[in-house]
Amino acid sequence: MTGNAKAKQAAETLPTIILLGHGSRVEKAGGDMERVAAILKERHGFPMVEYCFMSRLPPHFPETLAALVQRGATWVLVIPYFLHTGLHIRLDIPEMMQQEAAKYAGLRLQLGGNLGYDDILVDLVRKRIAESLAVDDIRQVALPGRENFPIPAGQQEFVPMDPAEAKKYRKGKSHDHHH
């Protein structure tokens, strides 16, 4: 089988993968996820693997999905790069994906499992504990200024608010997401 035929066969039997992170205003915060995406592509034969974010700095999900469809993706599996099964996993991400799916007739778009619990995580946490035993006491750690991390244009600061207080602002309005 030629390299091209092999690539075509892989494209038909394996989905295009999108690793979807939360997003940050810190430049290159998704670097580790980017490395995972690159290794999945290089070592595990997925024809296309991209990473993107729900909010904050780009790349964002709608543009990433559009670019993959333009490159010929017909089957896309989104893996949320999230540990916990909170509101983003239960509602925000599936809702965002449904809105985007409506734009692409014939595209198979699936929401895969988030990172969640795995025995591998216990080993990873044990490894991080061992690596961290000699770090400085937090009082000795010099922190960068918050002004080094501006909020991306068109987005707002997330303001912690008591749920009862938040209810006052929601009355009569459709539930608005912060993405």
C-alpha positions in Angstrom: 0.0 0.0 0.0 1.4 3.4 -0.9 1.8 6.1 1.7 -1.1 8.0 0.1 -3.4 5.0 0.1 -2.4 4.3 3.7 -3.3 7.9 4.7 -6.6 7.6 2.8 -7.5 4.4 4.6 -6.6 5.9 8.0 -8.8 8.9 7.2 -11.7 6.6 6.6 -11.3 4.4 9.7 -10.1 7.0 12.2 -11.8 10.2 13.2 -10.2 13.6 13.1 -9.4 14.6 16.7 -9.9 17.9 18.4 -8.5 18.3 21.9 -10.7 21.0 23.5 -9.3 22.9 26.4 -10.9 25.6 28.6 -8.7 28.5 27.4 -6.6 31.0 29.2 -5.5 34.6 28.8 -1.9 33.3 29.4 0.0 33.0 26.1 1.0 29.4 25.4 -0.9 28.1 28.4 -2.2 25.2 26.2 1.4 24.1 25.3 1.1 20.8 27.0 -2.2 20.0 25.2 -0.5 21.1 21.9 2.3 18.5 22.6 -0.3 15.8 23.3 -2.0 16.6 20.0 1.3 16.5 18.0 2.2 13.1 19.6 -1.2 11.6 18.8 -0.8 12.6 15.2 2.9 11.5 14.9 2.8 8.2 16.8 -0.8 7.0 16.6 -1.9 7.4 13.0 -4.7 9.9 13.4 -5.0 11.7 10.1 -5.7 15.1 11.6 -5.3 16.2 15.2 -5.9 19.8 16.4 -6.3 21.5 19.7 -8.4 24.5 20.6 -10.2 26.3 23.4 -13.7 27.2 24.5 -12.7 30.8 25.4 -9.9 33.3 26.0 -7.0 33.2 23.6 -7.4 31.4 20.3 -7.5 29.0 18.5 -11.2 28.6 19.3 -13.6 25.7 18.5 -15.7 27.2 15.7 -12.7 28.3 13.6 -10.8 25.0 14.3 -13.8 22.9 13.3 -14.4 25.0 10.1 -10.7 24.7 9.1 -10.8 20.9 9.6 -14.0 20.6 7.5 -12.4 22.7 4.8 -9.4 20.3 4.9 -11.8 17.4 4.2 -12.7 16.1 7.7 -16.1 14.2 7.6 -15.8 12.6 11.1 -14.6 14.7 14.1 -14.3 13.4 17.6 -13.9 16.1 20.3 -12.0 15.1 23.5 -12.5 17.6 26.2 -9.2 18.2 27.9 -10.9 18.6 31.3 -10.4 16.6 34.5 -13.8 17.1 36.1 -17.4 16.5 34.9 -18.7 20.0 35.6 -21.1 22.3 33.7 -18.7 22.7 30.8 -18.7 19.0 30.1 -22.4 18.4 30.9 -23.9 21.4 29.0 -21.6 24.2 27.7 -19.5 22.1 25.4 -22.3 19.9 24.0 -24.4 23.0 23.4 -21.5 24.8 21.6 -20.9 21.6 19.5 -24.6 21.4 18.6 -24.6 25.0 17.4 -21.5 24.4 15.2 -22.9 21.0 13.9 -25.9 22.8 12.5 -23.6 24.5 10.0 -22.2 21.3 8.5 -24.7 18.8 6.9 -23.0 15.4 6.5 -20.4 16.0 9.2 -20.3 13.3 12.0 -19.4 15.3 15.1 -19.0 13.4 18.4 -18.3 14.4 21.9 -15.9 12.0 23.5 -15.0 11.5 27.2 -13.1 14.0 29.2 -9.9 13.1 31.1 -11.8 12.3 34.3 -10.6 9.6 36.6 -8.0 7.0 35.5 -5.5 4.9 37.6 -2.8 6.6 35.4 -3.8 9.9 37.1 -2.9 8.5 40.6 0.5 7.6 39.3 0.9 11.1 37.8 -0.1 12.8 41.0 2.4 10.6 42.9 5.1 11.6 40.4 4.2 15.3 40.8 4.4 14.9 44.7 7.9 13.4 44.4 9.0 16.1 42.0 7.6 18.9 44.3 9.0 17.9 47.7 11.9 20.4 47.3 10.1 23.4 46.0 10.2 26.7 47.9 7.6 27.7 50.5 4.9 29.7 48.7 5.9 32.8 50.7 9.3 32.8 48.8 7.8 32.6 45.4 7.9 35.8 43.3 4.7 36.2 41.3 4.3 38.0 37.9 2.0 41.0 37.8 -1.6 40.3 36.8 -1.2 43.2 34.2 1.0 40.8 32.2 -2.1 38.8 31.3 -4.6 41.1 29.7 -8.2 39.9 29.0 -8.6 39.2 25.2 -10.6 41.8 23.3 -14.3 41.3 23.5 -14.1 39.2 26.6 -14.7 40.1 30.2 -13.2 39.3 33.6 -15.0 36.5 35.4 -16.4 38.0 38.6 -17.1 35.7 41.5 -20.7 36.2 42.7 -23.0 34.7 45.3 -25.7 32.6 43.5 -28.5 34.7 45.1 -26.9 37.9 43.8 -26.4 36.4 40.3 -30.2 35.5 40.2 -31.1 39.2 40.3 -29.3 39.7 37.0 -30.8 36.6 35.3 -34.5 37.4 35.9 -36.4 37.5 32.6 -33.2 37.1 30.6 -32.1 34.1 28.7 -29.3 32.2 30.4 -26.1 33.7 29.0 -22.8 31.8 29.0 -19.4 33.4 29.5 -17.9 32.0 26.3 
